Amino acid sequence: MSHNIQGTKANITDVSDTPVMDPGTVSKETKATSGALKKSSRYRSRSLSASSTDSFSSASYTGSSSEEDESSPREKSQKNSSGFLDFCVRNINQHAFGRREIEIAEHEMPGIMALRKRACEDKPLKNAKIVGCTHINAQTAVLIETLVELGATVRWAACNIYSTQNEVAAALAEAGYAVFAWRGETEEDFWWCIDKCVNAENWQPNMILDDGGDATHLMLKKYPAMFKMVRGIVEESVTGVHRLYQLSKSAKLSVPAMNVNDSVTKTKFDNLYSCRESIIDSLKRSTDIMFGGKQVVICGYGEVGKGCCQALKGLGCIVYITEIDPICALQASMDGFRVVKLNEVIRNVDIVITATGNKNVVVREHMDKMKSGCIVCNMGHSNTEIDVNSLRTPDLTWEKVRSQVDHIVWPDGKRIILLAEGRLVNLSCSSVPSFVVSITSATQALALIELFNAPAGRYKSDVYLLPKKMDEYVASLHLPTFDAHLTELTDEQAKYMGLNKAGPFKPNYYRY
Ligand SMILES: NC(=O)c1ccc[n+]([C@@H]2O[C@H](COP(=O)([O-])OP(=O)(O)OC[C@H]3O[C@@H](n4cnc5c(N)ncnc54)[C@H](O)[C@@H]3O)[C@@H](O)[C@H]2O)c1
């Protein structure tokens, strides 16, 4: 699908293939075609649920909201209380509400707040001019304001047309940031907003913070000369990283880029710890199920699967695992789980969860065998793990019982409970904790600092991982929250281990 940039008719999706789906990013095409998918965006369930009638809504602050105001923000002339005009949000008057949301998020984002405090005097981002394209919500606002405290000037657009918390965008505009975003942008608005961030008077951006690769993409295609002046790109999503590697492979990447998606802290916290909590939250909110004694099969014993297993076992579930990889299967066995083939347990289980990143893991044949009342959901990458399309046959009846909950009824009255139509259940039915976003944000901020301050030659035009030491630093920023006290190596121990006392403490190949 091509997207015309207003005024240029440039096809800015030329650079890469249609990106793969990603927990952090939804392809624009899907966004445009699936209204329901808007609730599956990451980091924004508060915002999204607030605007919906969903029973799982965890925040109701947008009761006042602008959803009734159908006019395009682009048609409105707005200014903040200081007369600042360089922004485009739904309704600047909502700023106080947004500010309160940002303050709440700050409390649960100790790492990024600690970084702000520690580095604000040094101003490591002084003279950095950052084009940001991320979700715009309370948590990312904390990141944006941190970058500014560290010396950066920013212009910010949303990376998802549905995910903006309008009140937060208003709060950022009120604070004097050039923010261009509102919930429910059209495709054209979406690119217009990014364009406003890239191309402005007296503005030569030198850094990009991207989530999905769209700002990078637009600048590269539409403003190639400007792109060449950029010192670094920080990319957070699988999709964006995939695009960067493609650019690098085709020798079109002329600046260094950092893949923060694969930082250890990010991967661990997103995949293991966050999923460990959100699987329970999602199932509870959508089905009100009691877990004790329930039989659950989890397909995939990777990071996500392990998190789900821990949580469900902790609540008294009997957990079975399916795996293709003998190492993960052995891990599951050693952790006390029965490793089975799906067909061995499919008739008896109460819950089926996929977490493989693979496709057609649960197919119609399995669903035909499930018992009535079985809950089926997916925690993995995309909506192909469960073959939902195979359920769209004339013999089966779909009953929407709640938002994100469908009963699929067989001719004999058997029904299975399908959550979020097979999309990532936690992103659809739960919220991502600010604490996890704090880790990601701290990682992004450090990557920006590193690329911006790196001496010439340290990074070539390629895609890099955040240096291990910085990954460790991100973790250390979060330790005081837990009153955790690290042991320091003695000189003798450091020598014995061949380590620097300040880290890094592990080689790059170490698996945590
Ligand atoms: N829901 C979320 O919030 C969230 C967060 C992070 C990642 N993810 C996604 O979840 C998926 C899993 O992530 P991960 O970090 O655990 O990956 P992983 O690679 O560590 O684990 C996936 C496991 O599934 C196994 N597997 C593959 N095909 C299988 C099959 N047919 N049957 C059984 N097992 C199979 C693999 O051997 C592997 O051990 C990915 O798609 C990832 O993008 C989701």
The ligand as an ORCA input file, in Angstrom:
! r2SCAN-3c Opt
* xyz 0 1
  N       2.366    -10.215     24.011
  C       3.392     -9.407     24.188
  O       3.324     -8.395     24.867
  C       4.696     -9.778     23.583
  C       5.880     -9.205     24.075
  C       7.076     -9.577     23.504
  C       7.087    -10.487     22.463
  N       5.912    -10.998     21.990
  C       5.857    -11.982     20.896
  O       5.647    -13.269     21.459
  C       6.245    -14.260     20.630
  C       7.168    -15.112     21.470
  O       8.211    -14.286     21.955
  P       9.421    -14.942     22.753
  O      10.304    -13.841     23.164
  O       8.876    -15.856     23.792
  O      10.093    -15.771     21.583
  P      11.006    -17.054     21.726
  O      11.593    -17.292     20.397
  O      11.871    -16.912     22.905
  O       9.947    -18.214     22.060
  C       9.061    -18.792     21.143
  C       9.092    -20.301     21.381
  O       8.083    -20.908     20.595
  C       8.608    -22.147     20.121
  N       7.816    -22.564     18.966
  C       7.910    -22.136     17.682
  N       6.994    -22.767     16.927
  C       6.303    -23.580     17.741
  C       5.226    -24.479     17.546
  N       4.677    -24.673     16.359
  N       4.764    -25.149     18.629
  C       5.315    -24.976     19.837
  N       6.344    -24.152     20.088
  C       6.823    -23.457     19.037
  C      10.065    -21.858     19.837
  O      10.843    -23.028     19.847
  C      10.423    -20.923     20.980
  O      10.981    -21.598     22.066
  C       6.965    -13.506     19.540
  O       6.139    -13.506     18.422
  C       7.107    -12.109     20.096
  O       7.152    -11.131     19.085
  C       4.735    -10.690     22.557
*
